[in-house]
Structure formats: structure tokens, C-alpha cells
């Protein structure tokens, strides 16, 4: 946008009237997996149709090429391949490595390849059978996390950690990570520490709700009951995080089971609203705050001089109802 207000009116060669519409920046999704689902090209087309301005790809298998940013919309920010442990704590989406030197070298290589964030897998998948517990072993050592953080920060990149449970998250926070992905089973002490340190938190609630919906009959009733409890616990955590001042960022984990690209961002919004998070917080977490987290401050997520004019026009104020973005009356891109 070159100008706003009276200056924009004076400079405009052509005028469009949007009487009765609310113009807002298009939302962003800060946690997706473009290689999960039908593939990156189809995933990107789904994001375009959904009116999302940018996505952040947070990991794919080492054999896959880095997702390309074609200038958008949506813009693509990527972690390239995530960095993880070997042995019992290995994670299927991460490149396995061992030792601080290996993590530092890998972070340096990801920066060279064009990563916009370094992703660490500091814990494993959720155990759906044990709500509130983390049953897998600690994935990384303090030295490995610290080495990756030091190398990434030296290259001007943030570090975000896939981490569940108080132990893994506390370790990540102590070693200076900038963001926590998922963050199930934390508790007030961890959330307060995140707020005090100004760490981004992307809680990906819709990803577990997608399992709870269970359209393919994957889970027995005991597991479904456990999943419902995990959702309840995470809803309470997100609401408490809002109250404590944690920097909540909206990211859906799109591409994971039963969570289609494009649609996923609105499912995540709905999940937060159901948890009691204020619409204003959902709006900010999807726009200006997400843009800052993704390294796109001043470019997306706000209506400002110098920002891209990727706007949506809705019948009602999306700050009061962010789900208005599902049915825009007008869009600029």
C-alpha cells in the first residue's frame, strides 16, 4: 500500500466503493506441512482459494525438496527439514543427528538453504492414551538445543521447537528458543515463563480435534475419551495463556490427519473461540502477530503504508467474528 486515508484518495487514479464492508488484512497460518496431504502444489492452491496471505511450512522428510515461495499469495516461509534425535527419540519428520556439533552444522546448512526458521523436534508425538502425560523419552540434550539456537541466532534466524510436556518445553525455554509448537501438557509455570520470555506459542488444537472426529474409525472408545480430555486440557491452557499474556500465534498443523490445507486455518480459529479465547485475540494471532512470528512484520497482517494490499472484505467486523474470513464478499488477491 502506497498511501492511506486522504492521501490515498488524492493519489488514486481509480476508486472502488465498499459500502457496508469491513476491510481487513488476510489471515496467515504459522504451522503447516505442505508435503502432508495431496502434495505442495495442491496444498498451495487450497491456501490460495481460502484467502490466506502466508503459510509457514514447519518440516518435511529429508528426501523432499524445500517448498518454493513463488511470490504468492500465499507467501511461503519454511523451516526446511527439522532437526531431531537418533534412536528411540527419533521423529519421522526430522533429520536424525547426534551431538551439539551436528546440530550447529545442520542449523548453519538450513540457513544457507534459505530457511526462515530453524525447527527442533524436542519431544515426540502425543500419546493419545495418556491425557496429561508425556510418555516418550527426552529427545535432545541441553547442549544440542543450545548449539542450534546459537547458530540460528548468529544467522539472524529464530528457532521454534516441537515440544510437549513441561520438561521438554522448560528445556527449550532455558536454551533460548523463540517459539513453541504444539505445547500440550504444560501447566501454569511453563505458560508464565513463556509470557515472561516473550516466546511465541502455536498450540495447534485443531490437529487433535481432527483425530477426535475420527471419520475413518481409527480409534476405539477409550482412545476417543482420552482425545476428548486432551482437547479439554489444551483448551484450558490456551485460555490461560491468553490471560497470562503469552504471545499466541495461530497455526493449524494443516496436512496432518483429517485436517485439509486451507480449511484448517478456520478450524483452528473455531477451536480457539470454543475454548473461550476472545475474537480480538484470534484476529491478532492470525494477522499482525502471526506476521511478526513469521518474519513478515510490516509486510502482511496489517493495513499500513508499505504493507501488501492483500485484503479481504467481509460483511461483519472480523475482529468480533474472525470466521467472517471464511466467506469474504470481496478480496484483493
NUBADREN-718376 format. One line per field, with one value per residue (C-alpha): residue number from 1; residue in three letters; x, y, z. Coordinates in steps of 0.02 Angstrom, whole numbers, padded with zeros to 5 digits, always signed. Layout:
BEGIN
nr <- NUM:...
rest <- ALA:...
X <- X:...
Y <- Y:...
Z <- Z:...
% end
This chain:
BEGIN
nr <- 1:2:3:4:5:6:7:8:9:10:11:12:13:14:15:16:17:18:19:20:21:22:23:24:25:26:27:28:29:30:31:32:33:34:35:36:37:38:39:40:41:42:43:44:45:46:47:48:49:50:51:52:53:54:55:56:57:58:59:60:61:62:63:64:65:66:67:68:69:70:71:72:73:74:75:76:77:78:79:80:81:82:83:84:85:86:87:88:89:90:91:92:93:94:95:96:97:98:99:100:101:102:103:104:105:106:107:108:109:110:111:112:113:114:115:116:117:118:119:120:121:122:123:124:125:126:127:128:129:130:131:132:133:134:135:136:137:138:139:140:141:142:143:144:145:146:147:148:149:150:151:152:153:154:155:156:157:158:159:160:161:162:163:164:165:166:167:168:169:170:171:172:173:174:175:176:177:178:179:180:181:182:183:184:185:186:187:188:189:190:191:192:193:194:195:196:197:198:199:200:201:202:203:204:205:206:207:208:209:210:211:212:213:214:215:216:217:218:219:220:221:222:223:224:225:226:227:228:229:230:231:232:233:234:235:236:237:238:239:240:241:242:243:244:245:246:247:248:249:250:251:252:253:254:255:256:257:258:259:260:261:262:263:264:265:266:267:268:269:270:271:272:273:274:275:276:277:278:279:280:281:282:283:284:285:286:287:288:289:290:291:292:293:294:295:296:297:298:299:300:301:302:303:304:305:306:307:308:309:310:311:312:313:314:315:316:317:318:319:320:321:322:323:324:325:326:327:328:329:330:331:332:333
rest <- UNK:UNK:UNK:UNK:UNK:UNK:UNK:UNK:UNK:UNK:UNK:UNK:UNK:UNK:UNK:UNK:UNK:UNK:UNK:UNK:UNK:UNK:UNK:UNK:UNK:UNK:UNK:UNK:UNK:UNK:UNK:UNK:UNK:UNK:UNK:UNK:UNK:UNK:UNK:UNK:UNK:UNK:UNK:UNK:UNK:UNK:UNK:UNK:UNK:UNK:UNK:UNK:UNK:UNK:UNK:UNK:UNK:UNK:UNK:UNK:UNK:UNK:UNK:UNK:UNK:UNK:UNK:UNK:UNK:UNK:UNK:UNK:UNK:UNK:UNK:UNK:UNK:UNK:UNK:UNK:UNK:UNK:UNK:UNK:UNK:UNK:UNK:UNK:UNK:UNK:UNK:UNK:UNK:UNK:UNK:UNK:UNK:UNK:UNK:UNK:UNK:UNK:UNK:UNK:UNK:UNK:UNK:UNK:UNK:UNK:UNK:UNK:UNK:UNK:UNK:UNK:UNK:UNK:UNK:UNK:UNK:UNK:UNK:UNK:UNK:UNK:UNK:UNK:UNK:UNK:UNK:UNK:UNK:UNK:UNK:UNK:UNK:UNK:UNK:UNK:UNK:UNK:UNK:UNK:UNK:UNK:UNK:UNK:UNK:UNK:UNK:UNK:UNK:UNK:UNK:UNK:UNK:UNK:UNK:UNK:UNK:UNK:UNK:UNK:UNK:UNK:UNK:UNK:UNK:UNK:UNK:UNK:UNK:UNK:UNK:UNK:UNK:UNK:UNK:UNK:UNK:UNK:UNK:UNK:UNK:UNK:UNK:UNK:UNK:UNK:UNK:UNK:UNK:UNK:UNK:UNK:UNK:UNK:UNK:UNK:UNK:UNK:UNK:UNK:UNK:UNK:UNK:UNK:UNK:UNK:UNK:UNK:UNK:UNK:UNK:UNK:UNK:UNK:UNK:UNK:UNK:UNK:UNK:UNK:UNK:UNK:UNK:UNK:UNK:UNK:UNK:UNK:UNK:UNK:UNK:UNK:UNK:UNK:UNK:UNK:UNK:UNK:UNK:UNK:UNK:UNK:UNK:UNK:UNK:UNK:UNK:UNK:UNK:UNK:UNK:UNK:UNK:UNK:UNK:UNK:UNK:UNK:UNK:UNK:UNK:UNK:UNK:UNK:UNK:UNK:UNK:UNK:UNK:UNK:UNK:UNK:UNK:UNK:UNK:UNK:UNK:UNK:UNK:UNK:UNK:UNK:UNK:UNK:UNK:UNK:UNK:UNK:UNK:UNK:UNK:UNK:UNK:UNK:UNK:UNK:UNK:UNK:UNK:UNK:UNK:UNK:UNK:UNK:UNK:UNK:UNK:UNK:UNK:UNK:UNK:UNK:UNK:UNK:UNK:UNK:UNK:UNK:UNK:UNK:UNK:UNK:UNK:UNK:UNK:UNK:UNK:UNK:UNK
X <- +00000:+00071:-00043:-00192:-00336:-00350:-00179:-00236:-00396:-00295:-00173:-00299:-00321:-00471:-00594:-00694:-00834:-00850:-01002:-01052:-00895:-00757:-00584:-00451:-00282:-00296:-00254:-00094:-00062:+00101:+00108:+00075:+00155:+00143:+00205:+00071:-00089:-00104:+00064:+00133:+00053:-00122:-00095:-00043:-00195:-00305:-00223:-00250:-00434:-00452:-00387:-00235:-00092:+00055:+00095:+00244:+00298:+00371:+00456:+00456:+00551:+00736:+00712:+00587:+00636:+00614:+00441:+00455:+00393:+00330:+00292:+00118:-00010:+00015:+00195:+00288:+00409:+00495:+00600:+00668:+00698:+00675:+00818:+00790:+00868:+00926:+00872:+00714:+00678:+00693:+00550:+00488:+00483:+00658:+00834:+00914:+01077:+01178:+01286:+01300:+01418:+01297:+01153:+01255:+01312:+01134:+01065:+01202:+01158:+00972:+01010:+01115:+00970:+00852:+00762:+00666:+00659:+00754:+00638:+00691:+00598:+00623:+00492:+00391:+00210:+00068:+00019:-00169:-00191:-00124:-00202:-00089:+00065:+00217:+00272:+00413:+00596:+00676:+00734:+00877:+01015:+01035:+01195:+01111:+00970:+01092:+01205:+01063:+00997:+01168:+01199:+01024:+01029:+01201:+01122:+00977:+00850:+00727:+00713:+00547:+00532:+00406:+00387:+00256:+00260:+00338:+00509:+00539:+00465:+00564:+00723:+00685:+00645:+00803:+00910:+00834:+00710:+00594:+00437:+00347:+00246:+00101:+00148:+00024:+00026:+00123:+00043:+00040:+00226:+00279:+00149:+00204:+00385:+00335:+00244:+00392:+00516:+00405:+00406:+00282:+00160:+00068:-00046:-00119:-00281:-00373:-00248:-00308:-00490:-00469:-00424:-00570:-00688:-00617:-00705:-00612:-00646:-00462:-00491:-00586:-00697:-00562:-00447:-00588:-00623:-00438:-00434:-00582:-00487:-00330:-00436:-00513:-00342:-00271:-00424:-00398:-00212:-00243:-00368:-00246:-00106:-00211:-00243:-00058:-00004:+00077:+00107:-00019:+00004:-00122:-00059:-00163:-00042:-00129:-00092:-00098:-00237:-00410:-00351:-00355:-00248:-00345:-00493:-00378:-00345:-00531:-00546:-00407:-00493:-00656:-00566:-00493:-00660:-00741:-00605:-00659:-00517:-00577:-00613:-00493:-00351:-00393:-00391:-00222:-00147:-00198:-00136:-00010:+00058:+00073:+00163:+00289:+00318:+00347:+00467:+00339:+00310:+00262:+00231:+00074:-00051:-00096:-00163:-00016:+00088:+00218:+00119:+00050:-00131:-00190:-00358:-00524:-00693:-00821:-01000:-00958:-00807:-00682:-00612:-00778:-00800:-00640:-00738:-00807:-00648:-00723:-00850:-00773:-00883:-00729:-00544:-00399:-00298
Y <- +00000:+00166:+00277:+00278:+00396:+00564:+00543:+00382:+00464:+00607:+00490:+00363:+00351:+00237:+00224:+00075:+00092:-00041:+00025:-00088:-00197:-00218:-00220:-00316:-00397:-00578:-00709:-00813:-00992:-01011:-01202:-01309:-01460:-01437:-01614:-01695:-01723:-01715:-01628:-01450:-01390:-01441:-01381:-01209:-01199:-01237:-01097:-00975:-01019:-00995:-00817:-00848:-00725:-00832:-01003:-01069:-01245:-01324:-01481:-01618:-01778:-01756:-01828:-01693:-01530:-01368:-01294:-01148:-00971:-00909:-00735:-00782:-00762:-00852:-00817:-00971:-00969:-01133:-01225:-01339:-01507:-01511:-01564:-01713:-01851:-02026:-02190:-02209:-02022:-02005:-01914:-01964:-01785:-01739:-01769:-01879:-01817:-01830:-01706:-01517:-01501:-01593:-01480:-01323:-01381:-01429:-01260:-01174:-01279:-01242:-01056:-01073:-01163:-01018:-01071:-00932:-01027:-01174:-01311:-01427:-01585:-01582:-01713:-01848:-01866:-01852:-02015:-02018:-02150:-02045:-01871:-01751:-01862:-01867:-02048:-02034:-02003:-01831:-01806:-01681:-01631:-01454:-01440:-01490:-01363:-01226:-01260:-01247:-01089:-01005:-01046:-00994:-00830:-00795:-00810:-00697:-00838:-00885:-01062:-01148:-01312:-01451:-01486:-01563:-01577:-01466:-01550:-01528:-01353:-01295:-01359:-01267:-01105:-01116:-01133:-00981:-01043:-00913:-01019:-01174:-01280:-01384:-01366:-01490:-01530:-01378:-01307:-01129:-01119:-01152:-01034:-00895:-00923:-00913:-00750:-00675:-00726:-00665:-00836:-00870:-01014:-01104:-01230:-01324:-01375:-01422:-01562:-01662:-01618:-01691:-01858:-01843:-01825:-01994:-02007:-02168:-02259:-02265:-02255:-02359:-02276:-02275:-02177:-02059:-02022:-01987:-01873:-01776:-01749:-01692:-01565:-01504:-01483:-01389:-01275:-01229:-01199:-01084:-00981:-00970:-00925:-00780:-00721:-00732:-00635:-00775:-00722:-00839:-00869:-00959:-01113:-01264:-01410:-01422:-01580:-01691:-01821:-01758:-01577:-01514:-01369:-01206:-01261:-01300:-01118:-01088:-01247:-01183:-01015:-01102:-01211:-01060:-00972:-01127:-01126:-00952:-00855:-00681:-00646:-00498:-00614:-00738:-00594:-00530:-00705:-00734:-00568:-00447:-00567:-00711:-00596:-00546:-00727:-00774:-00630:-00534:-00385:-00230:-00335:-00433:-00442:-00257:-00115:+00004:+00103:-00015:-00173:-00282:-00241:-00421:-00381:-00465:-00377:-00454:-00415:-00401:-00348:-00494:-00427:-00478:-00634:-00696:-00834:-00699:-00733:-00898:-00805:-00643:-00534:-00461:-00498:-00404:-00557
Z <- +00000:-00054:+00049:+00167:+00207:+00123:+00041:-00041:-00105:-00178:-00265:-00328:-00515:-00491:-00347:-00285:-00160:-00024:+00066:+00210:+00202:+00330:+00251:+00345:+00313:+00256:+00388:+00398:+00456:+00551:+00559:+00406:+00322:+00134:+00095:+00204:+00108:-00082:-00109:-00109:-00271:-00223:-00046:-00108:-00220:-00069:+00028:-00117:-00129:+00059:+00053:+00164:+00139:+00201:+00272:+00368:+00323:+00479:+00420:+00291:+00262:+00219:+00044:-00005:-00090:+00004:-00033:-00153:-00125:-00294:-00230:-00176:-00119:-00010:+00034:+00098:+00244:+00283:+00411:+00275:+00363:+00552:+00665:+00778:+00880:+00837:+00917:+01020:+01019:+00828:+00742:+00570:+00502:+00564:+00504:+00639:+00715:+00873:+00966:+00980:+00833:+00718:+00770:+00744:+00573:+00523:+00578:+00477:+00324:+00340:+00347:+00189:+00102:+00137:+00296:+00382:+00547:+00621:+00684:+00826:+00873:+01061:+01102:+01015:+00962:+01085:+01169:+01143:+01277:+01422:+01436:+01529:+01518:+01404:+01391:+01264:+01311:+01310:+01131:+01139:+01259:+01326:+01226:+01063:+01084:+01136:+00987:+00863:+00945:+00945:+00762:+00708:+00803:+00730:+00558:+00609:+00615:+00753:+00824:+00857:+00950:+00930:+01115:+01228:+01416:+01548:+01540:+01353:+01348:+01501:+01420:+01258:+01350:+01455:+01298:+01215:+01084:+01010:+00986:+01048:+00929:+00999:+01184:+01258:+01445:+01504:+01660:+01729:+01771:+01591:+01521:+01638:+01588:+01404:+01436:+01531:+01396:+01253:+01168:+01027:+01058:+00919:+01008:+00856:+00942:+00781:+00747:+00897:+00867:+00692:+00772:+00891:+00742:+00683:+00512:+00469:+00632:+00681:+00869:+00996:+01126:+01260:+01144:+01093:+01276:+01302:+01150:+01217:+01379:+01286:+01191:+01354:+01434:+01285:+01276:+01459:+01427:+01279:+01378:+01525:+01406:+01341:+01519:+01564:+01411:+01310:+01129:+01049:+00862:+00754:+00664:+00618:+00583:+00414:+00316:+00468:+00485:+00436:+00429:+00248:+00189:+00178:+00282:+00428:+00474:+00504:+00606:+00718:+00738:+00783:+00910:+00998:+01002:+01076:+01209:+01261:+01181:+01134:+00949:+00959:+01013:+00874:+00749:+00807:+00819:+00637:+00568:+00643:+00774:+00651:+00529:+00662:+00711:+00528:+00493:+00390:+00505:+00406:+00251:+00297:+00439:+00444:+00340:+00335:+00213:+00141:+00177:+00039:-00002:+00017:+00094:+00124:+00130:+00248:+00292:+00478:+00581:+00586:+00749:+00826:+00719:+00634:+00548:+00433:+00334:+00277:+00172:+00108:-00001:-00087:-00096:-00173:-00224
% end
